[in-house]
C-alpha cells in the first residue's frame, strides 16, 4: 500500500534508518566485545603460563605453585573451575597435569605447537572436545640455556566467554524492539509537530479563492523553512491578488471603452433608419460610423499588441534604424496636430544614432509619447524632442511644459487605461493605452522608459534603447 502522508513517510524513513543504525552499531559492538573477551583471555592465559614456566625453570618438576587459585585470580579476576595445566617433555609426552574436573585434553600436542616450541614461540589454539564448549589452550616452551627442556600447556574452557556473548545478544534482542518502538513513536510525534504548520497552511489555502485573495498564511516568526515557505506563498498570493485585480480592472475598462463607440455606432444607425434621408445625411452617418470603427480598431490593435508583449511573442522586424531620421519624421507628422492646438513642437539636439530595431514599432512608440505630451500641454505651450547617446544607450527625451504629474500619478502613468484626471475631463478620445504600448515596445527592444515630472511645470519622458540591440 502506498503511503501518502508525509508524516508517515518521515516516520517510516526515520525508523528504517534507525533500525539500520542499531543493527550496524550492534554488530560493531558485538564484534568488539568478542574481540575484547578473546584478547583478555589470551592475555590472562599467557600470564599464567609465563609464571608456570618460570616456576618450572626454577623448581624443576614441582612447577605448579600451591597458590594456583591466587595465580588465576591475579590474571583472570576469578579462579575458574574448568581449567587444565599440563607439563610435557621436549618430545611432547605428558609428564604432569593438574585439572579441576575429572577429565583432561587427552590429546597430544599439535604439530603447530611442537613447531612453535622448537622455535621458542608460544602457540594459542582453540581445541574442540566432547564437551559443549571448546577449550582455549596456550603452549609455552620452557627454555634453559637456550634449549627447550619442557613444554607448559594451560587451557581453559570458553564457556564463560560464550555465555557472556549470548547474554549480550539476548539483551540486544530485548532492548532493540523497545528502542525502535520508542524511537518510532518519538519520530511520529516529532513529524506531526513539525508538519502541523503545513496542515494549518493547507486549511488556510483551501479557504482562499479568487474572491478572497486578501487572506494570508500565518507565520510563526521563527524564521525557519516553514516561515520562509509561508512568506513566499504570501508574496505569491499578493502578486496573484494584484494580477487578478488588474485583470478585472482591465476587462472592465476594455469593455467600457469598446461599449462607448459601439453604442454611438448603433445609435446613429438606428436614427438613420427611422426615416428616409438624403444622400448627404446618409454619408454623414457613414463617416461618423467609420470614425467609431477606426476607434474600435485602434483599441483592439493596442490590446493585441499588449497581449503579445505580455506573452513574450511580440514579433520584431529587426533592421537598421536611423533614430535621427525617425524623430524628424515623427515631428513632421505631428506638427499639424500641434499647430491646431497652438503648441510649439520643437526638434532639439539630434545626434546621429543607428540601432537595430523594428521601425514601425519604434515609430508608434514615439507617436504615442509625442501625442501624450501634446494632450497634456496647454495652448501656447511647447513640446521638445531630443536625441543623444549615453554610453551604449540611445537616449530619447520628450519634454513638455504641460500640467505635470504628481508622484502618485507617476506610479500609475504606465498602467493600462489609466488617464490623468485633467485628461479625462478635457479629452474623451484617448483610452489610456498609449504609454502602456510605448513601454511594451521599449522593453521588447531591451530598453526602458522613465518619467520625471513636476506638477504645473511639465514632464520629461526618457526612452533608453540599447545601441547594440539585435
N, C-alpha and C positions, 0 to 999 in steps of 0.2 A: 504494500500500500504506500502510495506516495505521500510524503509529509509536506503539508502546505504551510504550516505555521513556522515563522522564522524563529520564535521562541523554542518550539520543539526541535527544530533543526539545530539550533545552537546547543540545546541540552544534549542531543544525541552526539553531536560532534565533540562537545566538551567531555562527555562520559567516555566516548570511544578513545579520545586522546589520553584521558586519564587512565583508562584500562591499559593501553599500550605502555604508558609511563610506569604504572605499577608493575606490569609484567617484566619490563626491562629492568627496573630497579630491583625487583625481587630476584630476578635471575642473577644480576650482578652481585647482589648481597649474598645470595646462596653460594655462588662461586667463591666469593671472598671468604665466607665462613668456612667452607670446605677446605680451602687452601690454608687458612689460618690454623684450623684444627690439625691438619696433616703436618704442617710445618712445626707447630708446637709439640706434637707427639714425637716427630723425628728429632727435634732438639732435645727433648727430655730423654728419649732412648739413648741418644748419643752421649748425654751427660752421665747417665747411669753406667753405660758400657765403658766409658773412659775411666770412671772411678774403679770399676771392677777390674779392668785391665791393669791399672796401676797397682791395685791391691795384689793381683796375682803375680806381678813382676817382683813385688817386694816380699810377699809371704809365701810364695810358691803355690802348693796345691790348695791351701786354705784361702781361696780367692773371694769367697762370699763373706762380707762383714756381718757381724752379729746384728747390727742395727740396719738391716736391709730395708725395713719398713721406713725408717727415717730417711734413708737414701732416696727412696721413691717419692716420699713426701717432699723432699727437697727439690726435686726436678718436676714432679707432676702436680704437686699441691695436694695429693692424696696417695694412699697406698692401695693400688689396685689388687683385687683378689686373683684375677686371671692373668698372672704373669709367669714368665719362664726365664730361667737363667741357666745357660749351658756352657761347659768348657770342653773344647776339642783339642786333640793333639794336632801337630802340623799336617798329618795325613788326613785329618777330618774325622777321626774316630772319637766318639763321645767318651769323656773321662769323668766329668762331674756334671750334676744338674740340680737345680732347685725349682720346685713348682708349687703352686698354691692349690691346684686341683689335681685330681688323680689321673693326670694324662701328661703326655709330652708330645712334642712335634713328631717324634719317631720317624724323622726323615733325615737323610744325610744332608750335608752341606751341598748347596747348588754349585755347579761349575763356575758361575759368575762370582759367587762368594769366595771360592777357593782361589780363583784367578786374581781377584782383587786383593785377597790376603797376601798372596805371593808378592804382590807389588806394594804391599804396605798400605792398602787403601781399604777403608771401611765400606761396607755394602749394605744398602737398605733394600728390603724385599717385602712384598705382601704375599703371604703363604695361605692358600686355601686348605682347610682341613675338613674333617667330618662335622665340625661344629657349624652352627648357623652363621657365625661371623668369622671372617678371615683374621689372620694374625699378622701384625706388623713386626718384622724382626730386623735386627741390626747385627751384622757380623763384623767384629773388630779384631784385627791381628794384634797379638802381644809380641812386641819386639824386644830383644835383648842383645846388645852388641851388634845391632843391625841384622839379626837373624830372627825369624819367626819361631817362637817356642811354643805358643798356644794360640787358640782362637776362642774368643768370647762371643756368644750369641745371646742377645737379650730380646725377648719377644713379649708382646702384649696384645691382647685381643682388641679389635676395633669396635667392639660392641658399644662402648660409651660414645665414641665419635659418631657411629651410625645412628644411635638413638638421639643424639643431640641434633643431628641434621634432620632426622624425621620430625622431632618436636618443632624445629624451626618451620618446616613445611606445613605442619598442622596449624601452627599459629598464623602463618601467612594465609592458609586456606580459610581460616576463621575470620581474620581481620580484613582480607581482601574484599569479600562481598559487602561487609558492613561499611568499609571505606568508600566503595563505589556507590552504595546506596546513599550515604550521607553527601558525597560529592555530587552525585546526580541531582539529588533534591536541592542542594545548595545552588547548583548551576541553573536549575529550573527557576528557582526563586530570583536569582540574580538576573536571568534573562527576562523574566516577567517584569521585574522592576526597571530594568534598563529600557525595555520596549514599551513601557506604559506611556511615555510621552508620544511615541509613534501612534499608539491607539487613540490618544486624545487628538493628535493631528488628523488622523483618519476620520474621526467623528466630526471634527470641525470642517474638514474639507468636504464631507458629504452634505453638510448644511449649506455650503457655498454654492451658489448658482449664478447664472447670468444676471439675475435680478438682485442678488445680494453679494456683490463682489466687494463690498466695503468691509466685510468681516475679515479678520486676520487670525493667523495661528498664534497661540500663546507661547511666549518664550520664557524659559526658566531663569535666564540671566546668568547661568553658569559659564557661558562662553564655550560649551563643549560642541561636539559634532552635531548633536541634535539641535542645539540652538542655532548653529550655522545653517543647518538644513531648514529650520523654521524661518530664519531670516531670509534665506534665498527664495523660499516659496512665497513669503510675504512680498518680497520685491517683485516676483513674477506676477502675483495677484494684483499688485499695484499697476504694473505695466498693462496687464490684461484689462483692468478697470479703465485705465486711461484710453487704451485702444478701442474698447467697446464703446466708451463714451464718445470718442472722436468719430467712430464709425456711425453711431446713431445720429450724432450731430451732422456728420457729412451727408448721410442719407436724407435727413430732414431738410437740410439746406439745398441739396441737389433736387429733391422733389419740389421744394418751393420755387427754385429758380426755373425748373422746367415747367412747372404749372402756370407760372405767370405768362410766358409767351404763348403757351398752348391755349390758355383761357382767352387771351386777346385775339389770337388767330380764330378760335371758334366763334367768339362773339362777333367779330367783323364779318365772318362768312354767314352767320345766321341773319345779321342785319341786312346784308346784301341780298339775301334770298327772300326777304319779307315782301318785296315788291319789285316791279320791273324798273330797271335803272338804265341810265345812259351808258354808252361805252366808256366814257371818261370816268364815271363813277366806279364801274367795274375795274377799270385799270388802276384806279387809286386803291381799291380794296386789295387787288392782287399784289401791288407793290408793297403795301403795308404787310400783307401776309408773307411776302418774300423776306422782308426785314426780320420778322419774327422767326422765320425758318432759319435765316442766317444766324440769328442769335442762338437758337437751339443747337445748330450745327457747331457753332463756336464753342458752346458749353460742352457738348458731347465730345468734341475733339480734345478739349482740355482735360476732361475726365479720363479719356482713353490714354492720353499721354501720361497722366499721373499714375494711372493703374499700371501701365507698363514700367514706369520708373520704380514703383513700389515692388513690382515682381522681379526687378533686375533684368528685364528683357527689352529695355528701350534701345532700339536699333539706332546706331550712329553711322552715317555715311562719311567716314573719316577721309578728309582730303586736306590739302594745304589751304589755309585760310589767312588772308591778309586782313588782320583786325582793323588796321587804319582805314582801309578802303571800306570795310563793312560798317564802321562807325559813321563815315561820311554818308554812305547810302541811307542809313537809318535816319540821320539828321535831315537829309533832303526829303525823305518820305514823311517824316513827322513835322516838317516845317510848316506845312499848310495848316495842320491842326493847331499848332502853336500860335500861328498868326490869327486864326479865328478866335482864339481866347486872349489875344493881346499879350502873349508871353514870349519873351526873348529866348529862343533856343540857340545856344552857342556851341560851337565846336572848339574846345580849348586845345591845349598842347596835345599833339598826336605824334608819338614816337612810332616808327615803323616796327611792327611786331608780327611775326609769322608763327602760326601754331598749326597743329594737326587737330581738326575738329569737323563737326557737322555744320556746314554753313547755314542751312535753313534753320536748324535748332538754335544756333547762336544768334541768328537774326531775330528769331522770336524772343529770345532772352532779352536782347537789347530793346526791342519794340515794347515789350511788357514793362521794362523798367522806365523807359522814357515816357510811355503813356501814363504810368503810375505817377511819375513826377509831375507831368502836366496836369493831372487830375487834382493833385493836392497843392498846386500853386495858384495863388490868386491872380487876378487880372493885373498886368503890369509887372509881374514877377519875372524871374529868369530861371532857366534850366541849363546846366553846363555839363558837357560830356568830355572827359579827358581820357587819354590812353598813355600808359608808360610801363616800364619794366621794373621789377624788383627782384633781383637775383634771377632765379629760374622761373619766375612767375610773371605773367602779364596782368597788369592792374588797370581795370576799367572803373572809372568813377563817374557816377551820375549824381550831381549835386543840384538841389533846388532851393528856392527861397520861399517854400510853401509854409504850411501850417505846422510842420514838425510833428514829432511823435513823443509821447510820454514813455517812461521806462516800461510801464505796463503794456502799452501798445507795441513797443519794440519786441516784447516777448511773444506777441501773438501775430505779428505782421505777416509771417510766412505760413500761418495756419490757413487751411483751405476754407473758402467762403467768408473769410474774415475781412471786414472793411471798417475803416475808422468811422466814428460817429458822424463827423463832418461830411464824409463822402456819402454816407447813407442818406443824409438829408439833402445833399446838393446834386447828386448824380445817381440816377436809378439805372444806368445802363451796365455798370460793372457788376460782376458776380463774385469777385474776390478770389479768383484763381490765378491771376497774373503773376503774383510774386511766388506762389507755390510752384507754378510751372517753371519760372525762371530759376528757382533754387534747384529743382529736379534736373534741369538741363545742365546747370553748372556742376552739380555733383556727378552726373553721368560723364562729364568730361574730366573728372578728377579734381574739380575746383570747389569753390565755396563762395558764399555771399555774406557780407557783413553790413550792418547799418549803424550809422551814428547820427543822432538827431537831437535837436534842442527845440522844445515846444515854442512856436511862434517865430522861429528863426530859420527853419528848414531842415532838410535831411540830406544825407550823403550815403548812397548805396555803393559799396565797393565789391567788385567782382574779381576774384583771383582765379586765373586759369593757368595751368602749367604749360610753359612754352614747349616742353618736350613731350606733351601729351600725344598718345598714339604710338 
